[in-house]
Amino acid sequence: MRGDGDGWVECRLGHRHWGRHGAAGLLLYTVTDGEAFVLLQHRAPWCHHGDTWGIPGGARDSHEGAVEAALRESAEEASLDGTKVRVHRETIDDHGDWAYTTVVGLAGSQLPTSGNKESLELRWQPLVKASSLALHPGFAATWPSVQAVPIRIVVDDAPEAQSLVNTIVSLPNGRDGVVLDVSGVNGSAMAEAPDTAHLVVVSRDHRLAERLPAATQVVGAGWLQGALRETRHRKGDQTGR
């Protein structure tokens, strides 16, 4: 039933939460002019943990899945068009008998937003500067584990890799990567990588890592093909939604 999730609960860890059936929020990224951005909500002072920054989200109704709830809440709180969100994955902050699900998604551009009474501001914040804001305590606790890494992919000969620009890929170390751009393997391309971006180099020469910055990951063609398949699958899901 619509709205049957509204209400306070206390989990077995002794924490007070909004959402009788749990809660969900949308962590939405995009790339603009070669820089990664994340959509953040400045919560109104009257809200629980007001005057802090987090993501659009709220209580799940009993009939809702996490993605459905996160998209509904982002439409209510930010007027986001959910049909333009490509869902990447879900991550759960489990408190035993209560859980918050972060739905990680991607937009093709900085979608227009309009806040409701729960928002002081909605902002497409540069990803690398998100931690400089006063974050909601719950979001601050999970941010280190859900935060994506801005990356540049450097590849020798794979024109199809250009389709990965402005997508989220799963990195070999388990982190999510927001792809800023894709370029060819050459010294200048690697040297021009911004300090805030990690390099992912697709090469058969695994000793290449010894000559590159510490933040560089050298991967094989298998990783690239997997990332391309994953991206095509998600685009197909979005088209068929």
N, C-alpha and C positions, 0 to 999 in steps of 0.2 A: 504494500500500500504506500502511495506517495506520501512522504513526510514521516513515516513511522520510525525512521532512524534518528530523528531529532531527540536529544536528551543527553543528560550527563550520566556517565558510569564511572565506577572506580574499579580499576583492574587489580588483579591479584598481587601486583607489585606495589600497590598503594598509590598509584597515580590517577588523577582525575582527568577524564577525557570526554570530548564531545563526540557522540555517535553511539547509539545503542547497539548497532550492528557493525561497529568499526567505522573507519573513515578512509577517504582516498583523496589524493590531490594530483594535479598535473604539473610535471616538471618539463617545461617546453623550451626547446632550443631552436635557434636558427643561425644562419651565417649571412652577414651583410658586409660587403666590401672586404672580404677576406678576414673578418673577425667574427668570433662566436659570441652570441648573446643568449641570455636566459630571461624568461619572463618572470618577474617577481611582483608581489603584491605587498604594498604598505598597509598594514592592517589598521583599521580605525581604532582610536583610543578606547572605546567602550567594549571592544571585542576581548575575548580571553587572550592574554598576552598581547594586548593592544600596543600600537606604536612600534611594532617590530615588522620585519620583512620575512615573507615566506612565499608559498606558492598557492594559487587558487585551489581550494578543496574544501571538503566538509564531510558531514555524516553520510554514510551509505544507508539506503533503504533496504529492507529485508529481501526484496526481489532483485536487487542490483548486483552486478559484478563490479569489480574495481574500476575497469576502464569506463563502463557506462556511468558510474558515479562521478569519476574525475572529470569526464567531459561535460556532464550535466552541471556540476558545480562551477566549472570554468566558464560555461555559458552564462550561468546566473550571476557570477561575481565579476566576470571580465568581458561578457558579451562576445566570447570567442566562438568562432565557427568551427565546430568539432569535425566537420567534413574535410577541413584543411589541415588536420593534425594526423601525422603518420606515427602510430604507436610503435615504439622500439621494444620495450620490455616493462615488466613490473618488478618492484622490489618491496619487500614486506618488513616493516618494523613490528615484530611480534612480541606482545606483552603477555602471551599465554591465552587469556580469555578476551583480549582486545587487540586489534592490529590496525596499523595505518599502512596503506599501500600507496607507494609513490609510482605513478604511471609516467614513464619517461617517453617523451614524444618529440617530434621534429616538425617544424613548419617551413614552408618554402620561402617565406619572407617574414618580416616583422608584422604579424597580423594586427589589424586595428583592434583596440580594446576600449571598453567603457565600463568603469567600475560602478558597483552598487553601494549601498550605505555601509557595507563592511570594509570598504577600501578608501584610504586616503589618496592612494596613487597606484597605478599599474605602470611598470617600467620595464622596457627591454634593456637590461643591465649587461654591460660587457661581462662575459663569463669570468674573466680573470680578476674582476673587481667585485664579484658577488660577496666574497667573505668580508669586504670592508664595511658592509652594512650591518646594522643591529638586527641580527637574525632571530626569528622565533625560536625559543629554546628547543622545541622538538625538531624543527628543521635543521638547526645548527648541529644537533647531535647526529643526524643522519647525513648531512651534507658531505662530509669527507668520503663516505662510502658510495654515495650516488652521483657525486659530481663527475661530469664528463671532462675529458682532457682535449683541449684544442690541438689538432694534429695537422701536419702536412705529409702527404704521401709522395715519396720519390720512387719512381719505377722506371726501369730501363726501356721496355718496349711493350706497352699494353694500352693502346688508345682507349679501350673500353673503360679503363680506370677513371677517366674523366667523369663518368657518371656517378662517381662516389662523392663528388663535391657537394657540400651541404647535405650530408647524410650522417647518421650515427653508425659506427662500426664497432664490433666487439674486438678489443685488442687481445693479443696473446697473454698479457698479464692479468686479464679479467676485467680491466677497466673499459668504460665506454669512451670512444673517441669521436669528436665532432670534426669532420673533415673540412678544413679551410680551403685547401687546393691540392692539386695533383700536378707534379712536374716531372721532367726527365732527370735521369741520374747524370749530374755533372757537378763539378766543384762549386760553381757559382750559385746554383740552386740551393745547395745545402748551406752555403755560407750566408745566404740571405734569409734563412729561416729566423723569424722573430724569437726573442728570448722566451716569450710566453707560449710558444707552440712546440710540440714534440715532433720529431721526425720519425716517420715509419718508412724504412727503405726496403723495397722489394728487390732482392738480389739473391743469386745463387752463391755469392761470395760472402760467407758468414764471417770471414775475418775482416770484412769491411768495418765492422763495429769498432775495431781497434783504432781506426783512423777517424772516427766520427765523434761528435759531442756525446757526453754521458747520457743525455736524455733520448738518444736515438735507439730505436728497435730495428734490428735487421730481421726480416721475415722472408719466407720463401713464396713461390708462386701459388702454392696451395692455400695460403692465408688470403691472398688477393682474390682467388677464384671463389673462396668461401664467402668473403665480404660481398662480392658481386652477386652471388646467388641470394644471399640474405637480403640485399637491397632490392633486387628484382621481386622477391617474394613479398616484401612489405609494400612495395608500390602496387603490386597486384591486389593485395588485401585492401589497400586504400581505394583503388578503382572500383572494387566490387562491393564496398561498404554501402 
